[in-house]
Amino acid sequence: MADTLPDALGPLLRAARQHLTEAGVTDPGLDARLIVEHFSATTRTQAIADPDRKVGLDAVAAIDAALVRRISGEPVHRILGYREFHGLRLSLSPETLEPRPDTETLVEAVLPFVKATAERQGECRILDLGTGTGAIALALLNAVPGATATGVDISQDALTTAMRNARELGLAARFKALQSDWFEKVSGRYHVIVANPPYIPSEDIENLQDEVRDFDPRKALDGGTDGLSPYRIIAAEAADFLDIKGRIAVEIGHTQRDEVTYIFSTAGYARAGVFRDLGGNDRVLVFEHRI
C-alpha cells in the first residue's frame, strides 16, 4: 500500500481515511487520524494549518503497515500500543485488557469514597483485583494524592505493563504490583477493593466482536460457565482483606445486576449503589459490609 500513500500530511491523512473506508472499518476518519498522527508525530492542528507538511519515508512506511494491520481487524489502540483512560495515557501489552470508557464508571463510582477516606484518615488503601494495565488503580491514585494501591494480576506481563504505566505517570511510589491468583498472596486490609473481572460466559466468547475476541486476552474475558465465577471468589474471600467500613466495587455485564447482587448479599454485603455507563446500562455495583 505504501506506494499509494502521499508524503504530504493532508493528502496522506485523506488517503489513509479512504483506505479504511473502502475496507469497511467502522470509524475510518478517527482511526486514520490516530494512526497518521501517531506514526508521523504530528497533530490535528498541523494537518489543518500545514497540509503540505512533508512526512518522512519511514513514517509513511509505518503508517502503511499500521493501516494493513487495522484493515486486517486489529484494534487501532493495539496498533498504537496505548489507550487513553480517565485522562491518562496507558500502555497496552498482549496480556492486558484494553481499558474502555465503560470502566471509567467504576472509577467515578468509588472516587468520592476514596477522597473522603483519604481526607478523614490521611490515607486510602486500594486493592485492584485483575489490574491489567493498572487503569482503575492509577486513575484513582492520580485523582487522590493520599491514596495508595496494590494492583493484583495473575499475569506477569500485565503487572510489568501496570508498573510501567505507574512510572510513566509519576505514580510508582504509591503503586505496588503483586502477582497473585485473586487473593492468594494478598495481605493486609484495604479501604476499597475494586475489580473489573472477567464476566463473559465461556460459551459466549466466540460470539464477541472480532476485535475483542481475537485481541483481548481470553483469561480477562472468560468468567466461567455463567460468567459469574470471579464474583463468587471475590464475595467469598474479600472480608479478610476489607476494612470494616470499606467498600467493594465491581464492574458487571449489563444483565448481571441481580445475580451479582445476590452473590454478594448471601456473603454478607449490602448493595450501596448501582451505577450506569454512558449508554445507560447497569455497569458497576458497590457493596459494603452489612451492619
C-alpha positions as CSV (number, residue, x, y, z in Angstrom):
1,M,0.0,0.0,0.0
2,A,2.9,2.3,0.7
3,D,3.4,3.3,-3.0
4,T,-0.1,4.7,-3.0
5,L,0.4,6.9,0.1
6,P,1.4,10.5,-0.5
7,D,4.1,12.1,1.7
8,A,2.3,15.4,2.4
9,L,0.4,15.4,5.6
10,G,-3.1,16.5,4.4
11,P,-3.2,14.1,1.4
12,L,-1.7,11.4,3.5
13,L,-4.5,11.7,6.0
14,R,-7.1,11.7,3.3
15,A,-5.6,8.6,1.6
16,A,-5.5,6.7,5.0
17,R,-9.1,7.5,5.6
18,Q,-10.1,6.4,2.1
19,H,-8.3,3.0,2.5
20,L,-10.0,2.4,5.8
21,T,-13.4,3.5,4.4
22,E,-13.0,1.1,1.5
23,A,-12.2,-1.7,3.8
24,G,-15.3,-1.1,5.8
25,V,-13.6,0.0,9.1
26,T,-16.3,1.3,11.5
27,D,-14.8,4.7,12.2
28,P,-12.3,5.3,9.4
29,G,-11.9,9.1,10.0
30,L,-10.9,8.7,13.6
31,D,-8.7,5.7,13.1
32,A,-6.9,7.3,10.2
33,R,-6.2,10.4,12.2
34,L,-5.0,8.4,15.2
35,I,-2.6,6.3,13.0
36,V,-1.3,9.2,11.0
37,E,-0.7,11.5,13.9
38,H,0.9,8.8,16.0
39,F,3.4,7.5,13.4
40,S,4.2,10.9,11.9
41,A,4.5,12.7,15.2
42,T,2.1,15.4,14.0
43,T,-1.1,17.0,15.4
44,R,-4.5,17.6,14.1
45,T,-3.7,21.4,14.1
46,Q,-0.7,20.8,11.9
47,A,-2.8,18.8,9.4
48,I,-5.2,21.7,9.1
49,A,-2.7,24.6,9.2
50,D,0.1,22.9,7.2
51,P,-1.4,20.2,4.9
52,D,1.7,20.3,2.6
53,R,4.0,19.4,5.5
54,K,6.3,16.6,4.4
55,V,6.2,13.3,6.2
56,G,9.4,11.2,6.2
57,L,9.5,7.9,4.2
58,D,10.0,5.9,7.4
59,A,6.9,7.4,8.9
60,V,4.9,6.8,5.7
61,A,6.0,3.1,5.7
62,A,5.0,2.8,9.4
63,I,1.6,4.3,8.6
64,D,1.2,1.9,5.7
65,A,2.0,-1.1,8.0
66,A,-0.5,0.2,10.6
67,L,-3.2,0.6,8.0
68,V,-2.7,-3.0,6.9
69,R,-3.0,-4.2,10.5
70,R,-6.1,-2.1,11.0
71,I,-7.7,-3.4,7.8
72,S,-7.0,-7.0,8.9
73,G,-9.1,-6.3,12.1
74,E,-6.6,-5.4,14.7
75,P,-8.0,-2.6,17.0
76,V,-6.4,0.8,16.5
77,H,-5.2,1.1,20.1
78,R,-3.5,-2.2,19.9
79,I,-1.6,-0.9,16.9
80,L,-0.7,2.3,18.7
81,G,0.3,0.5,21.8
82,Y,-1.7,2.7,24.2
83,R,-5.1,3.9,25.1
84,E,-6.4,7.0,27.0
85,F,-8.4,6.2,30.2
86,H,-9.8,8.8,32.6
87,G,-7.4,11.3,31.1
88,L,-4.3,9.1,31.4
89,R,-2.3,7.5,28.6
90,L,-1.8,3.8,29.4
91,S,0.5,1.5,27.5
92,L,-1.0,-1.9,26.5
93,S,0.5,-5.3,26.2
94,P,-0.7,-8.7,24.9
95,E,-2.0,-9.9,28.2
96,T,-3.8,-6.7,29.2
97,L,-7.4,-5.9,28.5
98,E,-7.8,-2.7,26.6
99,P,-9.3,-0.3,29.1
100,R,-12.6,1.1,27.8
101,P,-14.8,4.1,28.7
102,D,-17.4,1.9,30.4
103,T,-14.8,1.1,33.1
104,E,-14.4,4.8,33.9
105,T,-17.8,4.3,35.5
106,L,-16.2,2.2,38.2
107,V,-13.6,5.0,38.9
108,E,-16.3,7.6,39.2
109,A,-18.4,5.3,41.5
110,V,-15.7,4.9,44.2
111,L,-13.9,8.2,43.8
112,P,-16.0,10.2,46.3
113,F,-15.4,7.4,48.9
114,V,-11.7,7.3,48.2
115,K,-11.4,11.1,48.5
116,A,-13.4,11.1,51.8
117,T,-11.4,8.3,53.3
118,A,-8.1,9.9,52.4
119,E,-9.3,13.2,53.9
120,R,-10.6,11.6,57.0
121,Q,-7.8,9.1,57.7
122,G,-4.9,10.6,55.9
123,E,-4.8,7.6,53.6
124,C,-6.9,5.3,51.5
125,R,-5.6,1.8,50.7
126,I,-7.0,0.4,47.4
127,L,-6.8,-3.2,46.2
128,D,-7.3,-3.6,42.4
129,L,-8.0,-7.2,41.5
130,G,-7.1,-8.1,37.9
131,T,-5.4,-4.8,37.5
132,G,-4.3,-5.3,33.9
133,T,-2.8,-2.0,32.7
134,G,-3.4,-0.6,36.2
135,A,-6.1,1.6,34.7
136,I,-8.6,1.7,37.7
137,A,-6.0,1.9,40.4
138,L,-3.8,4.5,38.6
139,A,-6.9,6.7,37.8
140,L,-7.8,6.7,41.5
141,L,-4.2,7.5,42.5
142,N,-4.0,10.3,40.0
143,A,-7.2,11.8,41.4
144,V,-6.4,11.3,45.1
145,P,-2.8,12.1,46.3
146,G,-3.5,10.5,49.7
147,A,-4.3,7.1,48.2
148,T,-2.1,4.1,47.7
149,A,-2.9,1.0,45.6
150,T,-1.9,-2.6,45.2
151,G,-2.6,-4.0,41.7
152,V,-3.1,-7.7,41.6
153,D,-2.9,-9.9,38.5
154,I,-2.1,-13.5,37.7
155,S,-0.2,-12.3,34.6
156,Q,3.4,-11.1,35.0
157,D,3.1,-9.4,31.6
158,A,0.2,-7.4,32.9
159,L,2.0,-6.4,36.1
160,T,5.0,-5.3,34.1
161,T,2.8,-3.1,32.0
162,A,1.0,-1.7,35.0
163,M,4.3,-0.8,36.7
164,R,5.5,0.8,33.5
165,N,2.3,2.9,33.4
166,A,2.7,3.8,37.1
167,R,6.3,5.0,36.4
168,E,5.4,7.0,33.3
169,L,2.6,8.7,35.2
170,G,4.7,9.5,38.2
171,L,2.6,7.3,40.5
172,A,5.1,4.4,41.1
173,A,5.8,5.4,44.7
174,R,2.1,4.8,45.6
175,F,1.5,1.7,43.4
176,K,2.6,-1.9,44.1
177,A,2.2,-4.7,41.7
178,L,1.5,-8.2,43.1
179,Q,1.3,-11.4,41.2
180,S,-1.5,-13.4,42.7
181,D,-4.4,-15.6,41.8
182,W,-7.1,-13.3,43.2
183,F,-6.5,-13.1,47.0
184,E,-4.0,-16.0,47.1
185,K,-0.9,-13.8,48.0
186,V,-2.7,-10.7,49.2
187,S,-2.1,-9.5,52.8
188,G,-3.4,-6.6,54.9
189,R,-6.6,-4.7,54.8
190,Y,-7.9,-2.2,52.3
191,H,-10.5,0.6,52.4
192,V,-11.6,-0.1,48.9
193,I,-11.5,-3.3,46.7
194,V,-12.1,-2.7,43.0
195,A,-12.3,-5.2,40.2
196,N,-13.3,-5.4,36.5
197,P,-13.3,-9.2,36.5
198,P,-13.9,-11.5,33.5
199,Y,-17.7,-11.7,33.2
200,I,-18.4,-13.2,29.8
201,P,-19.9,-16.7,30.0
202,S,-17.5,-19.2,28.4
203,E,-19.8,-20.2,25.6
204,D,-20.4,-16.6,24.6
205,I,-16.7,-15.8,23.9
206,E,-16.9,-16.9,20.3
207,N,-19.8,-14.5,19.7
208,L,-17.9,-11.4,20.8
209,Q,-16.8,-8.8,18.3
210,D,-13.8,-9.9,16.4
211,E,-11.7,-7.1,17.8
212,V,-12.4,-8.2,21.3
213,R,-12.4,-12.0,20.8
214,D,-9.2,-12.1,18.8
215,F,-7.1,-9.4,20.5
216,D,-8.1,-9.1,24.2
217,P,-6.6,-11.8,26.4
218,R,-9.1,-14.7,26.8
219,K,-8.5,-15.0,30.6
220,A,-9.5,-11.4,31.0
221,L,-12.9,-12.1,29.3
222,D,-13.9,-15.6,30.4
223,G,-16.0,-15.6,33.6
224,G,-16.7,-19.3,33.6
225,T,-19.8,-21.2,32.7
226,D,-22.3,-18.5,33.7
227,G,-19.9,-15.5,33.7
228,L,-20.2,-15.2,37.5
229,S,-17.3,-17.3,38.8
230,P,-15.0,-14.3,39.7
231,Y,-17.8,-12.6,41.7
232,R,-18.2,-15.7,43.8
233,I,-14.5,-15.7,44.6
234,I,-14.4,-12.0,45.5
235,A,-17.6,-12.2,47.6
236,A,-16.4,-15.3,49.5
237,E,-12.9,-14.1,50.2
238,A,-12.9,-10.3,50.4
239,A,-14.0,-10.0,54.0
240,D,-10.5,-11.0,55.2
241,F,-9.0,-8.1,53.4
242,L,-11.6,-5.3,53.6
243,D,-11.6,-2.6,56.2
244,I,-14.7,-2.9,58.4
245,K,-16.1,0.3,56.8
246,G,-14.8,-0.4,53.4
247,R,-16.4,-0.7,50.0
248,I,-16.2,-3.3,47.2
249,A,-16.9,-2.0,43.7
250,V,-17.2,-4.4,40.7
251,E,-17.9,-3.9,37.0
252,I,-20.6,-6.2,35.7
253,G,-22.2,-7.2,32.4
254,H,-25.3,-5.1,31.8
255,T,-27.6,-8.0,32.5
256,Q,-25.9,-9.3,35.7
257,R,-27.0,-6.8,38.3
258,D,-29.5,-9.0,40.2
259,E,-27.3,-12.1,40.0
260,V,-24.2,-10.4,41.3
261,T,-26.2,-8.6,44.0
262,Y,-27.4,-12.0,45.2
263,I,-23.9,-13.4,45.3
264,F,-22.7,-10.5,47.5
265,S,-25.8,-10.4,49.6
266,T,-25.6,-14.0,50.6
267,A,-21.9,-13.4,51.5
268,G,-22.9,-10.7,54.0
269,Y,-22.8,-7.5,52.0
270,A,-25.3,-4.8,51.4
271,R,-25.5,-3.1,48.0
272,A,-24.6,0.6,48.4
273,G,-25.1,1.7,44.8
274,V,-25.8,0.9,41.2
275,F,-24.1,3.0,38.5
276,R,-24.8,3.1,34.8
277,D,-22.4,3.7,32.0
278,L,-22.8,6.4,29.3
279,G,-25.1,4.0,27.3
280,G,-27.5,3.8,30.3
281,N,-26.6,0.2,31.1
282,D,-26.0,-1.1,34.6
283,R,-22.3,-1.3,34.8
284,V,-21.0,-1.0,38.3
285,L,-22.2,-2.3,41.7
286,V,-20.8,-1.0,45.0
287,F,-21.1,-3.1,48.2
288,E,-20.5,-2.5,51.9
289,H,-20.4,-4.7,55.0
290,R,-23.9,-5.3,56.2
291,I,-24.2,-3.8,59.7
